C-alpha cells in the first residue's frame, strides 16, 4: 500500500488500522466498471492519504497484483490535481484482466467527478 510521492504532491500513504477501519465503516463508496473507491473526507486534514489494493481472488499471481498496484499509484499521481477533497481514500481494482493506463486514467477521473 505504499504510495510514493513526487515533490509538490499532497498524497501520503494510507497507514494505521484505525484510519483504515474508519474508512471502510464510515466512508462513502464510488464504483465504476473496474474500480471501487472508498472515501473518508476530513476537513482538518491538509493532505490526502491514499492506498491501493488488488484482490487475490481476481489475480492469483503476486507479480500481476504488484504490477497493477504500481499502475494504479502512477495514474493516481497523474490525476491528483483533480482530487476535490482531503482525507483518506482506498482505490481497489475489481476488474478481471490487466488494465491499460489510459483506461485507468479515464475511469479514475470519472469517479472523482461524481
Secondary structure by P-SEA (a helix, b strand, c coil): cbbbbcccccccccccaaaaaaaaacbbbbbcccbbbbbbbbccccbbbbbbbbbccccccaaaaaaaaaaaaaaaaaacccccccbbbbbbbcccccccaaaaaaaaaaaaac
